[in-house]
Amino acid sequence: IVSPLKRTIETLEPYIKFLDNPQVIISDLIIERNAGEFIGKESGAIKIYCEQNKIKDPVEFRPANGESVLDVYKRARKFLRYLKTNFDGKKILLCGHYVFLKCLEISINNKNVRDYYSFPNMKNCELREYEI
């Protein structure tokens, strides 16, 4: 399952050849966070902005024309329900984006999304395995 962004599809392509009869599903649910007015800014710009402007709940902070971490977490919860309904007992490979994948991991581990910024970070191109 891959996000519709070209770079994630390209990331998944080398793995396809090692899978038996793969089915590729493109899902808008796992697309990256819409950073709104922060698109094109350095990584962490939203967190820095929240700290500098004393925003009390950075998880709920929604940039103009964008999404909050809480919005992405809600998509992750919806995606997890989709997985449980449609892929019970099956193995899947998911190729997505940092904020979404971190929210999905928080959801899988039944942790509080309010701990998003203190939750352990993921690395680019990191592979993780879960049983849900």
C-alpha positions as CSV (number, residue, x, y, z in Angstrom):
1,I,0.0,0.0,0.0
2,V,1.5,3.3,-1.1
3,S,0.7,7.0,-1.0
4,P,-0.2,8.6,-4.3
5,L,2.9,10.8,-4.3
6,K,5.3,9.8,-7.1
7,R,8.4,9.6,-4.8
8,T,6.7,7.0,-2.6
9,I,5.7,4.9,-5.6
10,E,9.3,5.1,-6.8
11,T,10.6,4.1,-3.3
12,L,8.4,1.0,-3.4
13,E,9.4,-0.2,-6.9
14,P,12.6,-2.0,-5.9
15,Y,10.8,-4.1,-3.4
16,I,8.1,-5.2,-5.8
17,K,10.4,-7.6,-7.6
18,F,10.9,-9.6,-4.4
19,L,7.2,-10.2,-3.8
20,D,5.1,-13.0,-5.2
21,N,2.2,-11.6,-7.2
22,P,2.1,-8.2,-5.5
23,Q,-1.0,-6.1,-5.5
24,V,-0.2,-2.4,-5.3
25,I,-2.9,-0.2,-3.7
26,I,-2.6,3.5,-3.8
27,S,-4.3,5.2,-0.8
28,D,-4.9,8.8,-0.2
29,L,-5.3,8.0,3.5
30,I,-1.5,7.6,3.9
31,I,-0.5,10.8,2.1
32,E,1.9,13.1,3.9
33,R,0.7,15.9,6.2
34,N,-0.4,19.0,4.4
35,A,1.8,21.6,6.0
36,G,-0.1,24.4,4.4
37,E,1.8,27.7,4.7
38,F,4.9,25.8,5.9
39,I,5.3,23.8,2.7
40,G,8.8,24.3,1.4
41,K,10.2,25.3,4.9
42,E,12.8,23.3,6.7
43,S,12.0,20.1,8.6
44,G,10.7,21.0,12.0
45,A,9.5,24.5,11.1
46,I,6.1,23.9,12.5
47,K,7.4,22.7,15.8
48,I,9.7,25.7,16.1
49,Y,6.9,28.0,15.2
50,C,4.7,26.5,17.9
51,E,7.5,26.9,20.5
52,Q,8.3,30.5,19.5
53,N,4.7,31.5,19.5
54,K,3.9,29.6,22.8
55,I,1.2,27.5,21.1
56,K,-0.1,25.4,24.0
57,D,-1.1,22.4,21.9
58,P,1.2,21.9,18.9
59,V,-0.6,18.6,18.1
60,E,-3.8,20.5,17.4
61,F,-2.1,23.4,15.6
62,R,-3.4,23.6,12.1
63,P,-1.3,25.8,9.7
64,A,-3.3,28.0,7.3
65,N,-4.5,25.8,4.4
66,G,-3.0,22.7,6.2
67,E,-3.5,19.8,8.6
68,S,-2.8,19.4,12.3
69,V,-1.0,16.3,13.6
70,L,-4.4,15.4,15.1
71,D,-5.9,15.5,11.6
72,V,-3.3,13.1,10.4
73,Y,-3.7,10.9,13.5
74,K,-7.4,10.6,12.7
75,R,-6.5,9.5,9.1
76,A,-4.1,7.0,10.6
77,R,-6.8,5.6,12.9
78,K,-9.2,5.3,9.9
79,F,-6.4,3.5,7.9
80,L,-5.8,1.1,10.8
81,R,-9.5,0.2,10.8
82,Y,-9.2,-0.3,7.0
83,L,-6.2,-2.7,7.5
84,K,-8.0,-4.7,10.1
85,T,-11.1,-5.0,8.0
86,N,-9.5,-5.8,4.7
87,F,-6.1,-7.5,5.5
88,D,-6.7,-9.6,8.6
89,G,-4.0,-12.3,8.7
90,K,-2.2,-11.0,5.6
91,K,1.2,-9.4,5.2
92,I,1.4,-6.0,3.7
93,L,4.2,-3.5,2.8
94,L,3.3,0.1,3.5
95,C,5.2,3.0,1.9
96,G,4.2,6.3,3.3
97,H,5.4,9.5,4.9
98,Y,6.9,10.5,8.3
99,V,4.1,12.2,10.1
100,F,1.5,9.7,8.9
101,L,3.7,6.7,9.7
102,K,4.5,8.1,13.2
103,C,0.8,8.7,13.9
104,L,0.0,5.1,12.6
105,E,2.7,3.7,15.0
106,I,1.2,5.7,17.9
107,S,-2.2,4.3,17.0
108,I,-0.9,0.7,16.7
109,N,0.8,0.9,20.1
110,N,-2.3,2.5,21.7
111,K,-0.3,5.5,22.8
112,N,-1.6,9.1,23.2
113,V,-1.2,11.3,20.1
114,R,-0.6,14.2,22.5
115,D,2.9,12.6,23.0
116,Y,3.6,12.9,19.3
117,Y,6.6,15.3,19.7
118,S,8.2,13.2,22.5
119,F,7.4,9.8,20.7
120,P,10.6,8.2,19.3
121,N,11.6,9.4,15.9
122,M,11.7,7.3,12.7
123,K,14.5,7.4,10.2
124,N,14.1,7.9,6.5
125,C,13.7,4.6,4.6
126,E,13.4,2.7,7.9
127,L,11.6,-0.7,7.8
128,R,9.5,-1.7,10.8
129,E,7.4,-4.8,11.3
130,Y,4.1,-4.9,13.2
131,E,1.5,-7.5,13.9
132,I,-2.0,-6.0,14.4
